[in-house]
Amino acid sequence: MSTKRASFILAIACIASAPFMLSAQGAAPKSTAAPKNAAAPSQAPATPAAKQAAAPAAQAPAAAKQTAASAERAKCKDGTMYAGASRKGACSSHGGVSEWLPKGATARCNDGTFYAKPERQGACSGHKGVAEWLKKS
């Protein structure tokens, strides 16, 4: 009888510690998208770890909005830089758009190509050097 009790206690301990082990490893539970008309689940998350793991998933749309906010970049005719969510109205008070920049560009090379790494060493090597460094905003 004591072996049954020991195995039962061991099983309970494993089940109870699983959410803590997953959160320590950085794993988040997979969520399934339910249709809007579907009934709400009858059980709420039982452990605080499950609630904490669900929080980063809710913050993901905010991060997507931040990256979309600077999706378009351009150099204005007066030399200033534009960064915004859309091309509409870009550089309107700076003489218009001189040129649109590719996503992630950090420098323009002398042969007209763009460099897209944050490191400056070796930038535009093989492209006749750096013509100008592009500012982030």
DRENTORVO-906258 format. One line per 3 residues: their letters; for each residue x, y, z of C-alpha. Coordinates in steps of 0.25 Angstrom, whole numbers, plus 5000, padded with zeros to 4 digits. Layout:
<nodes>
a	X Y Z; ...
</nodes>
This chain:
<nodes>
mst	5000 5000 5000; 5011 5010 5003; 5017 5008 4988
kra	5003 5012 4983; 5003 5024 4992; 5017 5028 4988
sfi	5014 5027 4973; 5002 5035 4975; 5009 5046 4982
lai	5020 5046 4972; 5010 5048 4961; 5003 5059 4968
aci	5016 5066 4970; 5020 5065 4955; 5007 5070 4951
asa	5007 5082 4961; 5022 5086 4957; 5020 5085 4942
pfm	5015 5100 4940; 5027 5105 4948; 5037 5096 4940
lsa	5031 5101 4927; 5032 5116 4931; 5046 5114 4936
qga	5050 5109 4922; 5043 5120 4915; 5032 5112 4908
apk	5019 5118 4907; 5006 5109 4906; 5001 5108 4892
sta	4988 5115 4890; 4977 5111 4881; 4969 5122 4874
apk	4954 5120 4877; 4943 5126 4868; 4936 5138 4874
naa	4923 5131 4875; 4930 5119 4883; 4926 5117 4897
aps	4936 5122 4908; 4944 5111 4914; 4938 5106 4927
qap	4951 5106 4935; 4961 5118 4937; 4976 5115 4939
atp	4978 5109 4952; 4992 5114 4955; 4999 5128 4955
aak	5009 5122 4946; 4999 5120 4935; 4994 5134 4936
qaa	5008 5140 4935; 5010 5131 4923; 4998 5136 4916
apa	5002 5151 4919; 5013 5152 4908; 5004 5147 4897
aqa	4994 5158 4900; 5006 5168 4899; 5009 5163 4885
paa	5000 5172 4877; 5006 5184 4884; 5019 5180 4879
akq	5014 5178 4865; 5008 5193 4865; 5022 5198 4869
taa	5029 5192 4858; 5018 5196 4848; 5019 5210 4852
sae	5033 5211 4846; 5030 5202 4834; 5033 5213 4824
rak	5046 5222 4823; 5049 5233 4814; 5060 5243 4811
ckd	5053 5257 4809; 5058 5267 4799; 5063 5276 4810
gtm	5072 5265 4816; 5063 5261 4828; 5058 5247 4830
yag	5044 5242 4831; 5039 5230 4838; 5025 5226 4839
asr	5014 5216 4837; 5010 5220 4823; 5015 5228 4811
kga	5003 5238 4812; 5008 5252 4816; 5023 5248 4817
css	5032 5260 4816; 5020 5269 4813; 5027 5281 4820
hgg	5041 5277 4816; 5040 5279 4801; 5035 5265 4798
vse	5041 5251 4797; 5055 5251 4791; 5055 5235 4791
wlp	5049 5224 4799; 5059 5215 4807; 5058 5200 4808
kga	5055 5194 4821; 5066 5193 4830; 5076 5202 4822
tar	5087 5208 4831; 5096 5214 4820; 5096 5217 4805
cnd	5108 5212 4798; 5115 5220 4787; 5110 5211 4776
gtf	5096 5214 4780; 5093 5201 4788; 5089 5201 4802
yak	5095 5194 4815; 5086 5189 4825; 5095 5184 4837
per	5097 5192 4850; 5112 5190 4850; 5120 5201 4843
qga	5133 5193 4841; 5133 5187 4827; 5121 5195 4822
csg	5119 5196 4807; 5132 5188 4805; 5132 5184 4791
hkg	5122 5195 4787; 5132 5207 4787; 5131 5211 4801
vae	5120 5218 4809; 5114 5231 4803; 5105 5234 4815
wlk	5100 5228 4828; 5085 5228 4830; 5079 5233 4843
ks	5069 5224 4849; 5058 5235 4849
</nodes>
